[in-house]
Every structure is written in C-alpha cells, then in structure tokens.
Amino acid sequence: MINNRVKNVGFGNRAPYLNAAASQALRAEMDLLIDAQVADWYATVPYAAHLEGKNIDSQYYRRNLIETAWRIRMLRVPEAKALVEMAKVSPEAAQIWANYEREEMLHDELFIQDLARIGVSREEFLATEPYLSTKLLSGYFSYLLDHEGPLGVVAYSYLVEYVNVKLEPKKLEALKESIGQKNIGGQISHSHTDVNDDHPGEVWQVIRFLIKGDQDVANLKRYLREQQTVLALYFKELYEDTIEPARRLESGKKSAQQQVA
C-alpha cells in the first residue's frame, strides 16, 4: 500500500458524479428555479425592472453602476481564493474557473468607464462606500470557503451569468433609448463577453465537477435561494437610497401645497 502524506491535490476520484444527461437535467431544473426566483423578484422587490423601462432615474442608474463595479472588485478576492479550494478536489474545475476568472477579473473597469461617460469620476467612485449588502455578500463568500467549500461561490456566478444572458439584452436596449448607446459601451462589452463566451455554460461545467453527491445538489439549491435574498437586500438599499428620498420630498411638497390651499 502506498502511504503518502500529500493530500488536497486532487488525485482522488475525479470522474463527475453526474453523467452528461444527469448534468443537463439538473441544469434545466436549476434554470427553472432561477426563473421562479426572478418572477418573485419582479413581484416583490421595489423598482426591480426599473432599468428596463423608458424613464430611468439618473441617481438610481448612477448608483447601480457604482455598486456593480464595487461588487466585481470585492468579490474577485474570494473568487480567486475559491480557485485554491477547487484545485484541492478537482483540477478540472479549477482550470475552467481560472479561465472564467481571467475573462471577468477586470470587468469593474468597464462599468467605471460608463460612469465616466455620465460625469462620475474615478475619484468619486472610490469615495463611495459599498452598500451593506455587498459587504455581506463578500463575507458570505468567505464563510462558504472556510466552512462549506467553493460550490456556493460558483453557484453565485451561475445565478448572475444565467440572469445576465437572459435579461441583459432587454435592459441594454432600454438603456440605449434612455441613456444613449455611446454612454453604455462598457456594459455592452460586458454582456458581449457573457453571451459569446457562454459564461453560463462555462460556470456550469465547474459546478458539475464540484458536485460529489446528492447533498451537494441540495446545497446548490439552497445557495441560489440565499444569494437571491442578499441581492434583494441590495435592490432594497438602492431604492431607499435613490428613489425613496425624492418621493418623500415630493410628497412633502404636495402636503405643504394642500395646507396652503
């Protein structure tokens, strides 16, 4: 018997737990789960579809771009750490993830470029502190890597990539009308990468290699639900920060006018 003290280098059974057909079936199930979450999102989250409309609130749009850039910046640290954890159990997953991260790593700059096009300087971006929801998401990733492994981190990327590829084209068409195509070049480039490089498919390959049994399948569903909760908190914060104050001010003006009349 070979007794080697070297561990955590991915030399165990590396065959995927799910065969190709089972993987496709699970992916279809996850897509339906995400679709249901998106439907609930539109029904319950304030201004969830605002960026797909014609009359875009400038403060809402500006702050969303800032936060998107911050999320990419903050999450790339735990996402890079996830690569180390993958390499311990599945070099195949690590290789695919490394390529995905190479393509996504600097995409914060695309959103910062679009901020500059609407008059928001890099200095102003850097002076704007991220929302609590973004900090919580980063902390959640760190918890997962410390206690549960990299699957939950990858699940978030699948959620985001699936939703982006499905909904981003509609949003970009609306933004072309409301903001102007020349002002959203960074977002167009970001979407182009997601679609043409099939980022949802790429991330799903990583998930397939990381799933080692039925418990991981159950965990995957739970991760998607938990992450949707944190993202809903973000849009609640965004609404309360940009839309609600203006509405309160307008309501106060109307009330004052009524009292005078």
C-alpha positions as CSV (number, residue, x, y, z in Angstrom):
1,M,0.0,0.0,0.0
2,I,1.3,3.5,-0.9
3,N,1.4,5.7,2.2
4,N,1.9,9.2,1.0
5,R,1.2,12.2,3.3
6,V,0.5,14.5,0.4
7,K,-3.2,15.5,0.5
8,N,-5.5,18.0,-1.1
9,V,-4.0,18.0,-4.6
10,G,-7.0,16.5,-6.5
11,F,-5.7,13.0,-7.1
12,G,-8.8,11.2,-5.8
13,N,-11.7,10.0,-8.0
14,R,-12.2,12.9,-10.4
15,A,-14.9,11.5,-12.5
16,P,-18.1,13.7,-12.3
17,Y,-20.8,12.4,-10.0
18,L,-23.4,13.4,-12.7
19,N,-23.1,11.9,-16.2
20,A,-23.8,14.2,-19.1
21,A,-27.6,13.5,-19.2
22,A,-28.0,14.0,-15.4
23,S,-26.0,17.2,-15.6
24,Q,-28.2,18.6,-18.3
25,A,-31.3,17.6,-16.4
26,L,-30.1,19.3,-13.2
27,R,-29.1,22.4,-15.0
28,A,-32.6,22.6,-16.5
29,E,-34.0,22.2,-13.0
30,M,-31.8,25.0,-11.7
31,D,-32.8,27.3,-14.5
32,L,-36.4,26.8,-13.7
33,L,-35.7,27.6,-10.0
34,I,-33.9,30.8,-11.0
35,D,-36.8,31.7,-13.4
36,A,-39.2,31.4,-10.4
37,Q,-36.9,33.5,-8.3
38,V,-36.8,36.2,-10.9
39,A,-40.6,36.2,-11.2
40,D,-40.8,36.6,-7.4
41,W,-38.2,39.3,-7.7
42,Y,-40.2,41.4,-10.1
43,A,-43.3,40.9,-7.9
44,T,-41.8,41.8,-4.6
45,V,-38.6,43.9,-5.0
46,P,-39.1,47.7,-5.4
47,Y,-38.1,49.0,-8.8
48,A,-36.7,45.6,-9.8
49,A,-37.5,46.3,-13.5
50,H,-36.6,50.0,-13.4
51,L,-33.6,49.8,-15.7
52,E,-35.7,48.0,-18.3
53,G,-38.1,51.0,-18.6
54,K,-38.0,54.2,-20.6
55,N,-37.8,56.8,-17.8
56,I,-34.6,55.9,-16.0
57,D,-33.9,57.8,-12.7
58,S,-30.4,59.2,-13.1
59,Q,-29.4,58.7,-9.5
60,Y,-30.6,55.1,-9.4
61,Y,-28.7,54.3,-12.6
62,R,-25.6,56.1,-11.5
63,R,-25.5,54.4,-8.0
64,N,-26.2,50.9,-9.6
65,L,-23.2,51.3,-11.8
66,I,-21.0,52.2,-8.9
67,E,-22.2,49.3,-6.8
68,T,-21.8,46.9,-9.7
69,A,-18.2,47.9,-10.0
70,W,-17.7,47.5,-6.3
71,R,-19.2,44.0,-6.3
72,I,-16.8,42.9,-9.0
73,R,-13.9,44.4,-7.1
74,M,-14.8,42.9,-3.7
75,L,-15.9,39.5,-4.9
76,R,-12.9,38.8,-7.1
77,V,-10.8,38.3,-3.9
78,P,-12.9,35.4,-2.5
79,E,-13.5,34.1,-6.1
80,A,-9.7,33.9,-6.5
81,K,-9.4,32.1,-3.2
82,A,-12.1,29.6,-4.4
83,L,-9.6,28.6,-7.1
84,V,-7.3,27.2,-4.4
85,E,-10.0,25.2,-2.8
86,M,-11.1,23.8,-6.2
87,A,-7.5,22.7,-7.0
88,K,-7.6,20.6,-3.9
89,V,-10.5,18.5,-5.1
90,S,-10.9,19.0,-8.9
91,P,-8.1,20.3,-11.1
92,E,-10.6,20.2,-14.0
93,A,-12.9,22.6,-12.2
94,A,-10.0,24.8,-11.2
95,Q,-8.8,25.0,-14.8
96,I,-12.2,26.1,-16.1
97,W,-12.7,28.5,-13.2
98,A,-9.3,30.1,-13.8
99,N,-10.2,30.8,-17.4
100,Y,-13.6,32.2,-16.4
101,E,-12.0,34.5,-13.8
102,R,-9.3,35.6,-16.3
103,E,-12.1,36.9,-18.5
104,E,-14.1,38.5,-15.7
105,M,-11.4,39.8,-13.3
106,L,-11.1,43.3,-14.7
107,H,-14.7,44.0,-15.8
108,D,-15.1,46.5,-13.0
109,E,-13.2,48.9,-15.3
110,L,-16.0,48.5,-18.0
111,F,-18.5,49.9,-15.5
112,I,-16.1,52.6,-14.3
113,Q,-15.7,53.7,-17.9
114,D,-19.5,54.0,-18.3
115,L,-19.5,56.1,-15.0
116,A,-17.0,58.5,-16.6
117,R,-19.3,58.9,-19.6
118,I,-22.0,60.2,-17.4
119,G,-19.7,62.5,-15.4
120,V,-18.8,60.3,-12.4
121,S,-15.0,60.5,-11.9
122,R,-12.9,57.6,-10.7
123,E,-12.2,59.6,-7.5
124,E,-16.0,59.9,-6.8
125,F,-16.4,56.2,-7.4
126,L,-13.6,55.4,-5.0
127,A,-15.1,57.8,-2.4
128,T,-18.5,56.0,-2.5
129,E,-18.6,53.2,0.1
130,P,-20.3,50.0,-1.0
131,Y,-23.7,49.1,0.5
132,L,-24.0,46.7,3.4
133,S,-25.5,44.1,1.1
134,T,-22.3,44.0,-1.0
135,K,-20.2,43.6,2.2
136,L,-22.5,40.9,3.4
137,L,-22.2,39.0,0.1
138,S,-18.4,39.2,0.3
139,G,-18.5,38.0,3.9
140,Y,-20.9,35.2,2.9
141,F,-18.4,34.0,0.3
142,S,-15.6,33.9,2.9
143,Y,-17.8,31.9,5.2
144,L,-18.5,29.4,2.4
145,L,-14.8,28.9,1.6
146,D,-14.0,28.5,5.3
147,H,-16.8,26.1,6.2
148,E,-18.6,24.6,3.1
149,G,-16.2,24.8,0.1
150,P,-16.2,26.5,-3.2
151,L,-19.6,25.3,-4.6
152,G,-21.6,28.1,-3.2
153,V,-19.2,30.7,-4.6
154,V,-19.6,29.2,-8.1
155,A,-23.4,29.0,-7.7
156,Y,-23.5,32.8,-7.4
157,S,-21.6,33.2,-10.7
158,Y,-24.1,30.8,-12.4
159,L,-27.0,32.7,-11.0
160,V,-25.6,36.0,-12.2
161,E,-24.5,34.8,-15.6
162,Y,-27.8,33.0,-16.3
163,V,-29.8,36.1,-15.4
164,N,-27.5,38.4,-17.3
165,V,-27.6,36.4,-20.5
166,K,-31.4,36.1,-20.3
167,L,-32.3,39.6,-19.2
168,E,-29.4,41.9,-20.1
169,P,-30.2,42.3,-23.8
170,K,-33.6,43.7,-22.9
171,K,-32.1,46.1,-20.4
172,L,-29.4,47.2,-22.8
173,E,-32.0,48.0,-25.5
174,A,-33.9,50.1,-22.9
175,L,-30.7,51.9,-21.8
176,K,-29.8,52.7,-25.4
177,E,-33.0,54.7,-25.6
178,S,-32.8,56.3,-22.2
179,I,-29.1,56.8,-21.6
180,G,-27.7,56.6,-25.2
181,Q,-25.7,53.8,-26.8
182,K,-22.4,55.8,-26.7
183,N,-22.7,56.0,-22.9
184,I,-23.1,52.3,-22.2
185,G,-20.2,50.9,-24.1
186,G,-18.7,49.2,-21.0
187,Q,-22.0,47.4,-20.2
188,I,-22.4,46.3,-23.9
189,S,-18.8,44.8,-23.8
190,H,-19.5,43.0,-20.6
191,S,-22.7,41.5,-22.0
192,H,-20.9,40.6,-25.2
193,T,-18.4,38.5,-23.2
194,D,-21.1,36.7,-21.2
195,V,-23.0,35.8,-24.3
196,N,-20.4,35.0,-26.8
197,D,-18.1,33.1,-24.4
198,D,-21.0,31.2,-23.0
199,H,-20.3,32.1,-19.4
200,P,-23.3,30.3,-18.0
201,G,-22.2,27.1,-19.7
202,E,-18.6,27.6,-18.6
203,V,-19.6,28.1,-15.0
204,W,-22.0,25.1,-15.1
205,Q,-19.0,22.9,-16.1
206,V,-17.3,24.0,-12.9
207,I,-20.4,23.1,-10.9
208,R,-20.6,19.7,-12.5
209,F,-17.1,18.8,-11.4
210,L,-17.7,20.1,-7.9
211,I,-20.9,18.2,-7.3
212,K,-19.8,15.0,-5.5
213,G,-23.2,13.7,-4.3
214,D,-26.9,14.3,-3.6
215,Q,-26.1,16.6,-0.7
216,D,-24.2,19.0,-3.0
217,V,-27.3,19.1,-5.2
218,A,-29.4,20.1,-2.3
219,N,-26.8,22.6,-1.2
220,L,-26.8,24.1,-4.7
221,K,-30.5,24.9,-4.5
222,R,-30.0,26.4,-1.0
223,Y,-27.2,28.6,-2.2
224,L,-29.2,30.0,-5.0
225,R,-32.1,30.9,-2.6
226,E,-29.7,32.5,-0.1
227,Q,-27.9,34.6,-2.7
228,Q,-31.2,35.8,-4.1
229,T,-32.1,37.1,-0.6
230,V,-28.9,39.1,-0.4
231,L,-29.3,40.5,-3.9
232,A,-32.9,41.5,-3.0
233,L,-31.4,43.4,0.0
234,Y,-29.1,45.3,-2.4
235,F,-32.0,46.5,-4.5
236,K,-33.9,47.5,-1.4
237,E,-30.9,49.6,-0.3
238,L,-30.6,51.1,-3.8
239,Y,-34.3,52.0,-3.8
240,E,-34.2,53.5,-0.3
241,D,-31.0,55.5,-1.2
242,T,-32.1,57.0,-4.5
243,I,-35.8,56.8,-5.1
244,E,-37.4,57.0,-1.7
245,P,-35.9,60.3,-0.6
246,A,-37.1,62.0,-3.8
247,R,-40.6,60.6,-3.3
248,R,-40.7,61.7,0.3
249,L,-39.6,65.2,-0.8
250,E,-42.3,65.3,-3.5
251,S,-44.9,64.1,-1.0
252,G,-43.9,66.7,1.5
253,K,-44.2,69.5,-1.2
254,K,-47.7,68.3,-2.1
255,S,-48.7,68.2,1.5
256,A,-47.4,71.7,2.1
257,Q,-49.3,73.0,-1.0
258,Q,-52.5,71.4,0.2
259,Q,-52.2,73.1,3.6
260,V,-51.6,76.5,1.9
261,A,-54.6,75.9,-0.3
